[in-house]
Amino acid sequence: MQSVLIAPAKYFFLFIPTVVFSILIPIAGIGVFAYIMAIRMAPLVKAAPDS
């Protein structure tokens, strides 16, 4: 009897190994999060201190 689970590292999506997507998707998510946080923090960093 064959195993029901399929190893994702053995398959391709758009001629790219799926293990590459397993690495790129979290890196892209972290990059987008850092970009959004940088945009949101910019006004706080540029603000003048209270007197």
Secondary structure, DSSP 8 states (H G I E B T S, - for coil): ---S---GGG-EETTEEHHHHHHHHHHHHHHHHHHHHHHHHHHHHHS----
